[in-house]
Amino acid sequence: MSTPAAEQPLVPQPPATVSALRQALAQIAPAALPAFTRELDLAADQSRHGGDLAPLQRFIAQWAVYVQIQRQPELADEFRRWEDLAESGDAVQARRAASELGRLLDEAHAALELPSR
């Protein structure tokens, strides 16, 4: 039995490289490209000044997780609903939303075989 088109990822998960992630974002979430570029510049500056690749590694992991979620329309919609509830709900709803967002992020990290947050 085949998976309905709505459940199919928009694009395959790209390799965890800056150029592959940028290309995937251009297809699935072009509005995120300015933030991607700003954060890349910041991570690159931090890496240069600190002589450490950790900021760039964190940047790539963060955006790989973002793409992992955004390339799946139903998952992206669920993530946005929980984000909205975290911002607009009461304290109980916000805690529940934070928990669900954490679960979704943990699942994305696991799917990419990245260490949990």
C-alpha positions as CSV (number, residue, x, y, z in Angstrom):
1,M,0.0,0.0,0.0
2,S,1.4,3.4,-0.9
3,T,1.5,6.4,1.3
4,P,-0.9,9.2,0.4
5,A,0.8,12.2,-1.3
6,A,0.0,14.5,1.7
7,E,2.2,12.3,3.9
8,Q,5.2,12.2,1.5
9,P,8.1,14.5,2.3
10,L,8.3,17.4,0.0
11,V,12.0,16.7,-0.6
12,P,14.4,14.0,0.6
13,Q,16.4,14.9,3.8
14,P,19.5,16.6,2.4
15,P,23.0,15.9,3.7
16,A,24.0,18.0,6.7
17,T,25.9,20.6,4.8
18,V,25.3,24.3,4.5
19,S,24.8,24.3,0.7
20,A,22.4,21.2,0.8
21,L,20.4,22.7,3.6
22,R,20.1,26.1,1.9
23,Q,19.0,24.4,-1.3
24,A,16.3,22.4,0.6
25,L,15.1,25.5,2.3
26,A,14.8,27.3,-1.0
27,Q,12.3,24.6,-2.0
28,I,10.3,24.0,1.1
29,A,10.6,27.2,3.3
30,P,12.0,30.1,1.3
31,A,10.9,32.6,3.9
32,A,13.4,31.0,6.3
33,L,16.4,31.8,4.1
34,P,17.1,35.2,5.6
35,A,17.2,33.7,9.1
36,F,19.4,30.9,7.8
37,T,21.9,33.4,6.3
38,R,22.0,35.6,9.4
39,E,22.5,32.6,11.7
40,L,25.2,31.2,9.4
41,D,27.1,34.4,9.4
42,L,26.9,34.5,13.2
43,A,28.0,30.9,13.6
44,A,30.9,31.5,11.2
45,D,32.0,34.6,13.1
46,Q,31.8,32.7,16.4
47,S,33.8,29.9,15.0
48,R,36.5,32.2,13.5
49,H,36.8,34.2,16.7
50,G,36.8,31.2,19.0
51,G,38.9,28.9,16.8
52,D,36.2,26.3,17.4
53,L,33.9,24.5,14.9
54,A,31.2,24.0,17.6
55,P,29.1,27.0,16.6
56,L,29.0,25.8,12.9
57,Q,28.2,22.3,14.0
58,R,25.3,23.5,16.2
59,F,24.1,25.7,13.3
60,I,24.1,22.7,10.9
61,A,22.4,20.4,13.4
62,Q,19.7,23.0,14.2
63,W,18.9,23.6,10.5
64,A,19.0,19.9,9.6
65,V,16.3,19.4,12.3
66,Y,14.3,22.4,10.9
67,V,14.4,20.9,7.4
68,Q,13.6,17.4,8.8
69,I,10.4,18.9,10.2
70,Q,9.5,21.4,7.5
71,R,9.9,18.9,4.6
72,Q,6.9,16.9,6.1
73,P,3.8,19.0,5.7
74,E,1.7,17.3,8.4
75,L,4.6,17.4,10.9
76,A,5.3,21.0,10.1
77,D,1.6,21.9,10.6
78,E,1.6,20.1,14.0
79,F,4.8,21.8,15.0
80,R,3.3,25.2,14.1
81,R,0.1,24.4,16.1
82,W,2.1,23.6,19.2
83,E,4.2,26.8,18.7
84,D,1.0,28.9,18.5
85,L,-0.4,27.3,21.6
86,A,2.9,27.9,23.5
87,E,2.6,31.6,22.6
88,S,-1.1,32.1,23.1
89,G,-2.3,29.5,25.6
90,D,-2.5,29.7,29.3
91,A,0.2,28.4,31.6
92,V,-1.1,24.8,31.5
93,Q,-1.4,24.8,27.7
94,A,2.0,26.4,27.3
95,R,3.6,23.7,29.4
96,R,1.9,21.0,27.3
97,A,2.9,22.7,24.1
98,A,6.5,23.0,25.3
99,S,6.5,19.3,26.1
100,E,5.1,18.4,22.7
101,L,7.5,20.6,20.9
102,G,10.4,19.0,22.8
103,R,9.1,15.5,21.8
104,L,8.9,16.5,18.1
105,L,12.4,18.0,18.3
106,D,13.7,14.8,20.0
107,E,12.1,12.7,17.3
108,A,13.7,14.8,14.5
109,H,17.1,14.6,16.2
110,A,16.7,10.8,16.4
111,A,15.6,10.5,12.8
112,L,18.8,12.3,11.8
113,E,20.8,10.3,14.3
114,L,21.9,13.5,16.1
115,P,22.4,13.7,19.8
116,S,19.3,15.0,21.7
117,R,19.1,18.6,22.5
